[in-house]
């Protein structure tokens, strides 16, 4: 897929957009976390990396950047989007903290996860606190669009939770046969779990920028397709990503038995490679040889190509949404850069 601007110009626009979003949002996040008090606030600062031994890096800032760009796209100032940008970053981090408990993941951003450092009860409570602060920062802004944005955030969070439950339940289902997870089921789960918050990011930023509901709906669609492109790419990297660059073991998703799009698509494709893969994953993929064989069979059956094509298809939908929205050329370029970075990343 080719976007209008050159790769170099797009990259610079994307970097600048992320930097602006971070600079605007982080002070608000720090203030909100600090007001949770010394005990709970300390746990929050630990999670965000705001402590002496921390990295100081609170993540990619993809969601706040979307909110800021959406506000600018409808003619507002970047600062107008800050309540939405802060809100979505708070609920995103709430979900990360709780996901680490659910998945029993011991590390987050290169340090022990909150539950590992402070215990499960404290991790649950700081997540709950971040969730509540998200709605507080939106509604206390006094912006005319804040109530509508808060309703969209509530809807997005409901979708995220439903998607998370579906993702968990998928692991109890067989890999093959009538009860196997279908491509359509997986995509619906991914839209809810990953796409919903990105949809709110864009729509919430547009609403705080003064956009009407119909325009916000278009930004919602943009965010959903961006989220699905992100998830498709993440699924490919979860099997074939360079561990030096991703920080994850090679074939990591196969090792953990995760239901991801390349595997589900490969199993649904039919043919000799698909059948061999089905026998292998039903038995359990354990050794390094089996992991390599499973990855080869997924690719041979067309699972990798399908996931990459889906990522490109969703990015094309993003471009269509952007084309339908009149916005400054620089803002469009920043959107393009953000979208293009998703399929070229090596996280």
Buried (B, 14 or more C-beta within 10 A) or exposed (E): BEBEBEEEBBBBBBEBBBEBBBEBBBEBBBEBBBEBEEEBBBBBBBBBBBEEEBEEEBBBBBBBBBBBBBBBBBBBEBEBBBBBBBBBBBBBBBBBBBBBBEEEEEEBBEBEBBBBBBEEEBBBBBBBBBBBBBBBBBBEBEBEBBEBBBEBBBBBBEBBBBBBBBBEEBEEEEBBEEEBBEBEBBBBBBBBBBBBBBBBBBBBBBBBBBBEEEBBBBBBBBBBBBBBBBBBBBBBBBBBBEEEEBBBBBBBBBBEEBBBBBBBBBBBBEEEBBBBBBEBBBEEBEEEEBBBBBBEBBBBBBBBBBBBEBBBBBBBBBBEBBEEBEBEEBBBBBBBBBBBBBBEBEB
